[in-house]
Amino acid sequence: MSKKNTSKCSFCGRAKEDVQILITGVDGYICENCVTQAKQIVDTEVLHLHAKTSSKVQMEKNLKPKAIKEYLDEYVIGQDEAKKVISVAVYNHYKRLNQTVEADDVEIEKSNILMVGKTGTGKTLIVKSIAKLLNVPFTIVDATVFTEAGYVGEDVESILTRLLQVCDYDIDAAQKGIVFIDEIDKISRKGDNPSLTRDIKEGTQQSLLKLIEGTEVLVPPQGGRKHPEQKLLKVDTKNILFLCGGSFDGIDKIISKRLNTSVIGFKNGNAEEETNKENLLSYITHQDVRSYGLIPELLGRLPVLVHLEELDKTALTNILTKPKNALLKQYKKLFALENIAFDMHASAIDFIVDKALEYKLGARGLRSICEAIINDAMYELPSQPNIKEFVVTADYAREKLSKSRIAKLRVA
């Protein structure tokens, strides 16, 4: 009998004719299927080895709440009250991590944060800036993709998978990280009253409870449902700071009802009350969020409630021009790389801000509008070496925006 017929994989026993490739070794053979499985095993074991030899996260030790807020002021315009509350909560959280257990056995609980504010008010930017300042692992996840076990979608444990991936599977670092769960309002149940048949969104909220409160979770390093055979990593979430954010559209009506006022058709002539009508979010309580559809068990694990004010014209103008990373400063740098001096007239800035207010897109709308106006120039000018200056006027901005698809936006 020829050697061709007797050759088989030394691991799985498949004959040569049953596989595509049979690699010859010193004393045996291995097929492509066993090579693939061996690679998966090696990758998983390397992750565990890396996790055991993890390094500690180095955080700024003398960072006080005032210093945190001053840092945020460089990047985030306005929202002073929200920045104060968040600075204190973050400071207390990381002070809690460094506490030593004393005779009185008083254990400080972590202060997870719930941020309520319309789109483009700065929720994500605040959290990103804090994570950058503290030099800790940070990840943003969208609550809308999660479902409870048994339904189509991602398991909530994948939140920790993303956090591990950010810090290169350093478990010790991940256990002191920050997680921002955005669009938390999109998993609200339909009403305050629990139903006998629990809906999927309420089930998702239930799945988040232990994770946010603090528990040991077995995390699939490559994501759960596509790789069921992988070895799980154990992550303790008791020292992970969770911040949840959402726009909570329509919650002003709930607040108004509680305050016995009307959102629409207010004609009292009282200027102070008129102002209060425009800032109903400043009166928000956990009860309002519960009425909106978040379950009380979840709200109990998010003790710090922060509202972000809607941005007015002055705030949007400052966002466009003043922060360290201001949009106009970014465009100046982009054009400077092409040896082109960039400038924008004050009238053009006013036009852009007015459009952002009209479209109700907040700070994010500024970028969309600027891109629509400047995109043609960014396309043409790099090919025209003779042009050394580019100035955006109000007329130019109006003309370019009128030809853009964004001009068709209308507020419902």
N, C-alpha and C positions, 0 to 999 in steps of 0.2 A: 504493500500500500504506500502511496507517495506521501511525502511530508506535507503537501498541500492539503490533503484530506484530514490529517491528524492535527493540524494546527488549530488551537482554540485559545480563547482568552483565559488567562490564569486566574482571573477574578470572578467573572460571571459564568464561565464555562461555555460561552457561545462559540460555535464553530466559525471558521473564517468565512464560509459562504453566507453566514447569517448576519454579518456585520459589514460596514463599508470599509473600515480601516482596521488592520490588526498590526500594532506596533511590536516589533521584536526586541526583547531585552536579552540579558545575559543568560537567564535561566527560564524565561517564560515570555508570555505575550500579554498585551492589554489592548482592548478595543476602544473606540471613540466614546462609547457610552460610559464606560468606567472612568475614562479620563475626565469627562464632564462632571461626573459625580464627585470625583476626587478633588477637582478644583473648587467645587462648592464647599466641600468639607474643609479644605485648607483655608478658604476665605473666611469661613465662620470662626475657625480656631484662631486665626490671626486677629480677628476682631476681639475675641475674648482675651487674648494675650495683651492686646493694646489696652483694653479696659482695665486689666489688673495692674498695669504699670502707668496709670494715669497721673497727670500732674495737677496741682492745685491751681485754682483761679486766683490771680492776683488782683485784688481790688484796692482802690484808693482808700487809705485808712482814715485820713483826716477830712473826709468829704462830709460837710454839714448840709442840712436842707437848703440854707441860703445859697451855698456854692452850687448845689444842683440846679436850683432855680435860675441863678445867674447864667449858668451854662445853657440852660434851655432858652433863656432870653435871646441868646445869640442866633438861635435857629428858628424859634417859634415866636411869631408876632402875636401879641394879645394873650388872651386866655390866662390872665395872671392868677385868678383864683384856682383854676384847675391845676396850673403848674405848681402852686403852693401845696395843695392837697397831695398831689402825686409825689412831689419831692419829699414830703414828710413820710408818706407811706413807704416809699422805696428806701429811705434812710433807715426807718425803723426795722424794715425787713432785713436788711443786711447787717444792722446792729444786732438783731436777733440771732443771726447765724454765728456771730462771734461771741455770743454770751457763754459764760461758764455756769454750769449748774451749781447753785449754791444751796445752803442748808434749808432755805425756805421753800425750795422746790417750785418756785414760781416760773412757769413756762410761758413765754411770750408767744402768742399765736400769730401766724402770718396774716398780713392785711392785703388780700387780693382786691383788685380794683375793677369796678364797673364804670366805663366811660360812655356817656350819652351825648351825642352831638350829631348834627346834620353832616352830610358828606362834605369833605373838603374843609373841615374846621380845625384839623390838625391832630386828630387822635393818633394816627399811625406815626406821624413825624415826632410827636412827643415821646412815644415808646421807643422808636428807633434811636433817638438822640440819647435817651437814658441808657440804653444798652451799650451804645458806643462809649459813653462816659465811664461806665462801670467796668467795661472790658469783660463782659460775661457773655456766654452763648445766648443767642436770641433768635427766635423764629416767629414768623407770622403765619397763622393758619386761618382758613376760611371755614366758619362753622357750617356753612351750607352743604359741604361735601360729606359731613359725618352722619352716620345713622347708627342705631343700636345694632347689636349682633343679630344676624339673620336677615338683614335687609340689604338691598343693593346700595353701595356707597362705601366709604372708608370707615374703619373702626376708629374710635377716639384714641386708641393707643398709638395710632400713626402720628399723632401730635408729638409724642416722645421720640418716635423714629426720626422725624425731621430735626428735632433738637439735637439728637445724637449725631446726625449727619453733619450738622453745622460745626460741631466741635470735634470732628474726626473720631467719633465713638469714644471720647473720653467721658466715662460715666461720672466721675467725680465732678468734672466741670459742668456737665449737663444737669446734675442735681442741684446746682446753684444758679441755673440760668433763668431766663425770662421768656415766657410764652405769651404772645398776644393773639387772642382768639377774636378775629374780626367778624362782623355781621352776626353777632350773637342774637340779635333781635329776629333774625330770619328763622330761628328754630323755636320761636314762641308758639305755644299752643293757642288755640283759637279763642280762648276766653279764660277768665279767672277761675271759673268753676270746673273742677276736675270731672271728667266724664267716666262712665263705667268702662267704656272701650277706649283705652288710652291710645292717643294717636302717636305716629312715628316720631314727631318732633318732641313730644314730651318724653318719649323713650330715649331720645338722644340726650336731652337734658339730664335724665337720670344716669345715663352712662358717664356723664362728665363729673358727677358728684364726688366720687372717691378720688378721681384723678386730681381735681382741684383742691380738695381738702388735704390730701396727703396720704399716700399709701404706696406699698411696693407693687410695682406693675411689671409684668413680664412683657418685654417689648421685642417684636420681631425686627431685627436690624435692617432688613431690606423691605419692610412693609409686609403686612400680614397675609393677605388673601392670595397673592400670586406665588408666594414661596412658602408653602405650608410645612416643608421639611426642615427649615432652618432652625438652628439653636437659638433660644430666646435669651435676651439680656435682662437682668433685674435692675430696675431703676426706682429709686425712692423719690416720690414727688413732694415730700413734706417741706422741702426747702426751695422748691421752684416757685417763683412769683408768677401768678397768672393775672393778666390784665385782659378784660373782655370789653369790646367796644361795639357800638351799633348806632344807627341813625334813629331807630325807633320812630319811624314816620307815623304821625297821627297821635303820638302820646300827649301832645299839647291839649288835645280835646279831653283826654282823661284827667289831666291836671286841672283844666278849666272846669270840668264837671265837679271835681273835688272842691275847688275854690268857689263854686257856685257863680261862675262867670261864663260868658259866652265868647268863643273865639272870633266869631263873625258878627258884624253889625254892631260893634261897640260904639255907642255915641253918648257918652256921659259928659264930655267936656272937661273932665278932670285930667290934667296933663300927667300927673303922677301915676294915676291908674292906667292911662293910655300906655305909658312906658312899661308898666308891669305886664300889660297884655302882650307886648312884643317880646318879653323875656320870661315867658311861662316856664321854660326849662329851669330857671333859677329856683323854682319852687318844687322841683321834682323830689320825690321820696321813693323808698323801696316799695311802698304800697302801690304807687303808680306803675312801677315796672312790673309788679305782680299782676296788676289788672291788665297790663298789656299782654301778658302770656308767659312770663318766666315763672317757673315753679318756686315756691318759698324755700325749698331745700337748697336750690341753687343760689338764690339771693342771699341765704344765710352764710354761704361760703364766699360771698363777694361783699364784705362789710363796708368797703369804702366806695361811695357813690359820687361820681364827679360829672358835672355837666359842662359842656363846651358851648360857648355863646356863638350865635351865628355871626359871621364876619360882615362888618359894614364896609363902606367905601374906603374909609381911612385905613382900616386894617388891611384890606386887599392891596391898596396902593403901597403900604409899607412892606407887605410880603413880597411884592414885585421888585422892590428896590433895596431894602435895608438889611435883611439877614446875611450871615456869612455866605450862605449858599443861595443867595437871591437869584431869581430867574434871569434878570437882566445881566447880572454879573457873570452867569454861566454863558450867556450869548456873547458877551464881550470877549470872554476867554476863547470861545469857539472861533469867532472871527479873527481874533488876534493870532491864532495859529495859522491863519491864512494871510497874515500881515495886512488885515483890514481893520480900520478903526470903526467900531460900532457905537451908535448912539440912538436914543429914542426920545422924541419930543414929549414934553409934559402933556400936551394935548392928546398924543397917541396913547400914553399911559392911562389917561382919564377915559378914553374911548374903550380900551381893553377892560378896565375895571367895571365900567358901566355894563358892558356885554356880559361879563362874568356874573354880575348881580342879576341881570335880566334872565340869564339861563339857569340861575340858581345852582351853579356847579361848585361854588366855594373856591378855595385856593387851587384845587385841581383844574378848575375851568380856566384859570389864568394860563396854564401851560398849553392846554388844547387850543386856546385862541391865539396865543403867541406863535405856536407851531404853524397854524393855518396861515398866519400873516407873513411869517418869515421864511417859510419852507421854499418858496420859489427862489428867493435870494440865496439861500444855502445851497440850492441846486446849481444856480447859474454862476455865482461869483467866483467859486474856486477855479473855474475855467477862463476867467477874465483877469489876468495878472496886472492889467493897467489900473484897475479900480482899487483904490486904497482907502476908501471911506464909504460907509453905508449908514444912512440916517433914516429912521422910520418916522414918518410924519402921520398926523391924524388922517389926512386924505389917503395916503398910501395904505394905512391899516384898514380904512373903511372899504377901499377898492378890493383889496385882497380877501378880506373876510366875506365880502358879498359874493365872491366866486367860490367860496368854500362850502363844503357840505355842512359844516358846523353852523353856518348862517341859517340853516333850515330848522334849527332847534327851536322849539316853542315850549314854554312852560305849560303843563296841563292845568 
